Amino acid sequence: MTKRQKRLAFIVGGLALVGAAAGLVLYALKDNVSLYFTPTQVANHEAPQGRNFRIGGLVEPGSVKREDDGLTVHFRVTDNVRGMDVVYKGILPDLFKEGKGIVAQGKLEEGNLFRADEVLAKHDENYMPPEAKAALDAAALAQSGVSAASTVPAAK
């Protein structure tokens, strides 16, 4: 092998190692990515099946039901267009209330039931997660007959 061929082999080998390392990092991180969807997007089958994702909107008034164990809570999340049933077992945030904004992380189960692993509530009277606010604004525009396709940011 000439000096030039050795250098080329070294460069190709280095690029292969960098590519393999990047592939391993991306593979390891794929389970930690949690995309955000609205109940309408979930109903339209845009949400991943069998993977964690986040759903957000408002807790539908009159929908909160607590089981006798004191930890399991059933409620509906709505974006003012569609609603989705959510079940969560754990201690809810103090600011969790009907009619208030929440974001829940978990998986979609059979029967269009969202099983939440974590529930986050807004932390003051004026705050709403940006994704939830955009979804609610888009839903309001859709109800008024205006196309909201350009106003809803793509899921990240």
C-alpha positions as CSV (number, residue, x, y, z in Angstrom):
1,M,0.0,0.0,0.0
2,T,1.2,3.4,-0.9
3,K,1.2,6.3,1.5
4,R,-1.8,7.8,-0.3
5,Q,-3.8,4.6,0.0
6,K,-3.0,4.3,3.7
7,R,-4.2,7.9,4.3
8,L,-7.4,7.2,2.3
9,A,-8.1,4.0,4.3
10,F,-7.5,5.9,7.6
11,I,-10.0,8.7,6.5
12,V,-12.6,6.1,5.4
13,G,-12.2,4.2,8.7
14,G,-12.5,7.3,10.7
15,L,-15.7,8.4,9.0
16,A,-17.1,4.9,9.5
17,L,-16.4,5.1,13.2
18,V,-17.9,8.6,13.5
19,G,-21.0,7.4,11.6
20,A,-21.4,4.3,13.9
21,A,-21.0,6.5,17.0
22,A,-23.7,8.9,15.7
23,G,-26.0,6.0,14.9
24,L,-25.6,4.5,18.4
25,V,-26.3,7.9,20.0
26,L,-29.5,8.4,17.9
27,Y,-30.6,4.8,18.6
28,A,-30.2,5.4,22.4
29,L,-32.1,8.7,22.3
30,K,-35.1,7.6,20.2
31,D,-36.9,6.2,23.3
32,N,-36.5,9.5,25.1
33,V,-38.1,11.6,22.4
34,S,-41.6,12.6,23.4
35,L,-43.7,14.3,20.7
36,Y,-46.7,16.5,21.5
37,F,-50.2,15.9,20.1
38,T,-53.7,17.3,20.6
39,P,-56.8,15.1,21.1
40,T,-57.8,16.0,17.5
41,Q,-54.5,14.8,16.1
42,V,-54.7,11.6,18.1
43,A,-58.3,11.0,16.8
44,N,-56.9,11.5,13.3
45,H,-54.3,8.8,13.9
46,E,-51.3,11.1,13.8
47,A,-50.0,10.0,17.1
48,P,-47.5,7.1,17.4
49,Q,-49.0,3.7,18.4
50,G,-47.2,1.9,21.2
51,R,-44.8,4.7,22.0
52,N,-44.7,7.5,24.6
53,F,-46.0,10.9,23.6
54,R,-47.5,14.0,25.2
55,I,-51.1,15.1,24.9
56,G,-52.3,18.4,26.0
57,G,-55.3,20.6,26.3
58,L,-57.9,21.5,28.9
59,V,-59.4,19.2,31.5
60,E,-63.0,18.9,30.5
61,P,-65.4,20.2,33.2
62,G,-67.3,17.4,35.0
63,S,-65.0,14.7,33.7
64,V,-62.8,14.0,36.7
65,K,-63.6,10.7,38.4
66,R,-61.5,9.3,41.3
67,E,-61.3,5.6,42.1
68,D,-61.5,4.3,45.7
69,D,-57.8,3.7,45.9
70,G,-57.2,7.4,46.1
71,L,-54.5,7.4,43.4
72,T,-56.3,6.5,40.1
73,V,-58.0,9.4,38.4
74,H,-60.0,9.3,35.1
75,F,-60.6,12.5,33.2
76,R,-61.0,13.9,29.7
77,V,-58.6,16.3,27.9
78,T,-60.1,18.5,25.2
79,D,-58.8,20.9,22.6
80,N,-62.3,22.3,22.2
81,V,-62.8,20.2,19.1
82,R,-62.3,16.7,20.3
83,G,-61.8,15.1,23.7
84,M,-59.8,12.1,24.9
85,D,-60.1,9.9,28.0
86,V,-57.1,9.8,30.2
87,V,-56.3,7.6,33.2
88,Y,-53.5,8.4,35.6
89,K,-52.4,6.6,38.7
90,G,-50.4,8.8,41.0
91,I,-50.5,12.1,42.9
92,L,-51.8,14.9,40.7
93,P,-50.2,18.4,40.8
94,D,-51.9,20.8,43.2
95,L,-52.9,23.1,40.3
96,F,-54.8,20.3,38.4
97,K,-58.4,21.5,38.1
98,E,-61.3,21.1,35.7
99,G,-61.2,23.7,32.9
100,K,-57.4,24.3,33.3
101,G,-54.6,23.4,30.9
102,I,-52.5,20.2,31.4
103,V,-50.0,18.2,29.5
104,A,-49.9,14.4,30.1
105,Q,-47.2,12.0,29.0
106,G,-47.9,8.4,28.4
107,K,-49.1,5.8,25.8
108,L,-52.3,5.3,23.9
109,E,-54.1,2.0,24.7
110,E,-56.9,0.1,23.0
111,G,-60.2,1.9,22.9
112,N,-58.6,5.3,22.5
113,L,-57.6,5.5,26.2
114,F,-54.5,7.4,27.1
115,R,-52.6,6.0,30.1
116,A,-50.6,8.8,31.5
117,D,-47.3,8.2,33.4
118,E,-46.9,11.9,34.2
119,V,-49.4,14.9,34.4
120,L,-48.2,18.5,34.4
121,A,-50.5,21.4,35.2
122,K,-50.0,25.0,34.5
123,H,-48.3,27.0,37.2
124,D,-50.1,30.3,37.2
125,E,-53.3,32.0,35.9
126,N,-51.7,33.2,32.7
127,Y,-49.4,30.3,31.7
128,M,-50.3,27.6,29.2
129,P,-47.8,25.4,27.4
130,P,-47.1,26.9,24.0
131,E,-48.2,23.7,22.2
132,A,-51.5,23.7,24.1
133,K,-52.1,27.3,23.4
134,A,-51.4,26.9,19.7
135,A,-53.7,23.9,19.5
136,L,-56.5,25.7,21.3
137,D,-56.1,28.7,19.0
138,A,-56.2,26.5,16.0
139,A,-59.3,24.7,17.3
140,A,-61.0,28.1,17.8
141,L,-60.1,29.1,14.2
142,A,-61.3,25.8,12.9
143,Q,-64.7,26.2,14.6
144,S,-65.1,29.7,13.1
145,G,-64.5,28.2,9.6
146,V,-61.0,29.7,9.0
147,S,-58.2,27.3,7.9
148,A,-55.9,26.8,10.7
149,A,-53.2,24.7,8.9
150,S,-50.7,27.5,8.8
151,T,-51.2,28.5,12.5
152,V,-50.5,25.1,14.1
153,P,-46.7,24.4,14.6
154,A,-45.6,21.0,13.5
155,A,-45.1,18.4,16.2
156,K,-41.5,18.3,17.4
